[in-house]
């Protein structure tokens, strides 16, 4: 919830909409979410939803809720760790056979690999 009273520099929580029902610019939402991070607001609600800024950083993440452990080379060729936002992306996208998907942030390819499964 990016309230109108929040200004650049405000501390915010970042959630993922699991139900895919949140409408762009909606001020409140009571569906299923996962809290993935905390951060500092770099753009105001007006910038994001009224000026329709299409590039830049809206929230600078300062605290991740889930940290992945280092494998320190163990099973490196058998396991590919992904962070929660990458995993949630494919669930929210819900790709179907025959869909064409262009992952514009595909490095090293974690989301693309998960989408392909």
Secondary structure, DSSP 8 states (H G I E B T S, - for coil): ---TT--TT-EEEEEEESSS---TT-S---S-EEEEEEEEE-S-HIIIIIS---SS-SEEEEEES------TTTTTTT-----HHHHHHHHHHT--TT-----TT-SS-HHHHHHH-
